[in-house]
C-alpha cells in the first residue's frame, strides 16, 4: 500500500515497565515517519519524557465517588477512547498489554458500532500471570479472539499464548527493538571510577524488583563473583522486593560493594560503565533490559527461561543457565569477566545483534505493514 498518514491510538500503561517503554518507543518511531500517534493512558507514558512532534497524550479521566472502592479505570478509559477516536478521527487502535487495554478498545468499538481495527500486542505477564489466572481467563480469551491482529514479543510467548488460550493460530511475532544510535556505549572514565577501582569489575542489574525478577539471586550471584574477582554491583530500579534485597546485602556483608540507585530515567550512562548485566528472572517473555545492555556492548548472564534465549544468544552475546542456580550463573559470569578476549568478543557480538537484528526500523516496518493491511481489509 502507498504511504498514507495514519492516525493511531496507542493504549498503554504509563509507568515503569517494558510494555510502556515499547509503546512509547514505537509511538515515537511512527511519529518520526509522519504518522499521528495518540497515546491514551492514565498518565504521560514514561520514556515519552519530552515533547515529540506528531505525538499527542490523552490522559484517562479520574473520577472518585464514595460508592466506588477506586476510580473505575476501565470505564474511564473506554470513555476516553470514544472521545479521542471521534475528536481526532483515529484510523486504528493499538493496545499494549491485553488487560485491560484490548478489552477497553473492544468495548469502545462496540459502543461506536464501527469496525475500527484493533491490534493487541502481548507483552508477557498479561498472558503468563494475569491472563491465565482464573479471575481473568475468560475475559482475556475474549479480548484475544476479538482483536483483529495479535502480536507477541517473542516466539515463546506466541506459542504459550496459543497453548494457554487454545487459539487456532499463534500470534505473529514482532520482537521488541530499540534505537541503537541512542543505546550505544559511551565511555565515561570519571563515572566508572566513581563506582569501581581500576582492578574491579562492574556488574549491573536493572528491574522493577518484583518477585519474577528474582533479585535475591542477583545478590547471591554477585556474592560468589566477588569472592573470585573484586567487583561492584549497581542496582537500578525499585519495587516490592527491595527490603528483602537490602537485608540480604547486609547479611552477606556487601554494603560497601552494592550501589542502590533507585529508578533512573536514562540507563545508558550506567550500562556504558558496566561489564556484565545479570538477569536471573523466573519468567521473562522478552527481557527488554537485556537488549538495552547488548546494545551498549554489555554481555548478559541470564536464566534460560521464556523468550530470553531469543534475545540473548547463548555463547554468543551472553551466557544462560537454569533459573534458581546462582552457582552456575556465577561461574558463567566469572568466565566472561576474567577473560578479556572473550569479553571483547561477546561485547562486540552483543552490539552487532542489537544493531542488526533488533534495530527499530526493521520491527517498526512490521507494525506499519500490519496497520496498512488492517486498514486495507476494512474497506
Ligand atoms: O513484567 C510485567 O509484568 C510487565 C511487562 C511490562 O509491561 O513491562 O513486562 C513484559 O513486557 C516486556 C516488554 O515487552 C518484556 O520485555 C518483559 O520480558 C515482560 N515481562 C515478563 O514477561 C515477566
Boltz pocket constraint, residues with backbone or C-beta under 6 A from the ligand:
constraints:
  - pocket:
      binder: B
      contacts: [[A, 16], [A, 17], [A, 18], [A, 19], [A, 20], [A, 22], [A, 97], [A, 122], [A, 123], [A, 124], [A, 125], [A, 126], [A, 153], [A, 176], [A, 212], [A, 283], [A, 284], [A, 285], [A, 286], [A, 287], [A, 288], [A, 289]]
      max_distance: 6.0
